[in-house]
Amino acid sequence: MNLRSILGPGEQAPGFDLAGADGERHVLSRALRHGPVLLTFFQLDCQACQGSFLAWDAAAEAYAGDRFQLWAVSLDAERDGAQFWEKSGVSVPVLFDDGRSVEAYRLVSTPTHVLVGTDGEVVASYDAFDRASWNTMLARVAADLGVAPIELGPEAGDFRPGCTIHH
């Protein structure tokens, strides 16, 4: 197993119980009882992340509910993640990493997207921002939910390299 690659399809996603900027606790195992969860790990100083926030928000607004969750997990200091959430106006819950995500999910860069199925296994994952991969991941969510898929168009760009994780 290559320890320098993110968790891939079929691997068990590590559970967590993280505080969110919304004041709630976000427990992965509890959310998975209702539907899949898309985890998006980010750093505030990552240009690819900054260019992706609106896409994450659009997906959350289109699909989130009792049967699907999209959580943005900030790898920054809790204070910084909370300020981002308050100022940005995004509807995506911003969670505060407890210091274990980088190792547990084998993160090497941000943004990293991990779609976790109700069985706790990774359904799909990729890092950086890739419009085709994002659209494929969202199409899978839409099919599972039985709703029409949303899609990023060419104006979103095709690929933005991610940023190396820093501590």
Secondary structure in CASP SS format (residue, H / E / C, confidence):
PFRMAT SS
TARGET T0000
AUTHOR 0000-0000-0000
METHOD secondary structure of the structure
MODEL  1
M C 1.00
N C 1.00
L C 1.00
R C 1.00
S C 1.00
I C 1.00
L C 1.00
G C 1.00
P C 1.00
G C 1.00
E C 1.00
Q E 1.00
A C 1.00
P C 1.00
G C 1.00
F C 1.00
D E 1.00
L E 1.00
A E 1.00
G E 1.00
A C 1.00
D C 1.00
G C 1.00
E C 1.00
R E 1.00
H E 1.00
V E 1.00
L H 1.00
S H 1.00
R H 1.00
A H 1.00
L H 1.00
R C 1.00
H C 1.00
G C 1.00
P C 1.00
V E 1.00
L E 1.00
L E 1.00
T E 1.00
F E 1.00
F E 1.00
Q C 1.00
L C 1.00
D C 1.00
C C 1.00
Q H 1.00
A H 1.00
C H 1.00
Q H 1.00
G C 1.00
S C 1.00
F H 1.00
L H 1.00
A H 1.00
W H 1.00
D H 1.00
A H 1.00
A H 1.00
A H 1.00
E H 1.00
A H 1.00
Y H 1.00
A C 1.00
G E 1.00
D C 1.00
R C 1.00
F E 1.00
Q E 1.00
L E 1.00
W E 1.00
A E 1.00
V E 1.00
S E 1.00
L C 1.00
D C 1.00
A C 1.00
E H 1.00
R H 1.00
D H 1.00
G H 1.00
A H 1.00
Q H 1.00
F H 1.00
W H 1.00
E H 1.00
K H 1.00
S H 1.00
G C 1.00
V C 1.00
S C 1.00
V C 1.00
P C 1.00
V E 1.00
L E 1.00
F E 1.00
D C 1.00
D C 1.00
G C 1.00
R C 1.00
S H 1.00
V H 1.00
E H 1.00
A H 1.00
Y C 1.00
R C 1.00
L C 1.00
V C 1.00
S E 1.00
T E 1.00
P C 1.00
T E 1.00
H E 1.00
V E 1.00
L E 1.00
V E 1.00
G C 1.00
T C 1.00
D C 1.00
G C 1.00
E E 1.00
V E 1.00
V E 1.00
A E 1.00
S E 1.00
Y E 1.00
D E 1.00
A C 1.00
F E 1.00
D E 1.00
R H 1.00
A H 1.00
S H 1.00
W H 1.00
N H 1.00
T H 1.00
M H 1.00
L H 1.00
A H 1.00
R H 1.00
V H 1.00
A H 1.00
A H 1.00
D H 1.00
L H 1.00
G C 1.00
V C 1.00
A C 1.00
P C 1.00
I C 1.00
E C 1.00
L C 1.00
G C 1.00
P H 1.00
E H 1.00
A H 1.00
G C 1.00
D C 1.00
F E 1.00
R E 1.00
P C 1.00
G C 1.00
C E 1.00
T E 1.00
I C 1.00
H C 1.00
H C 1.00
END
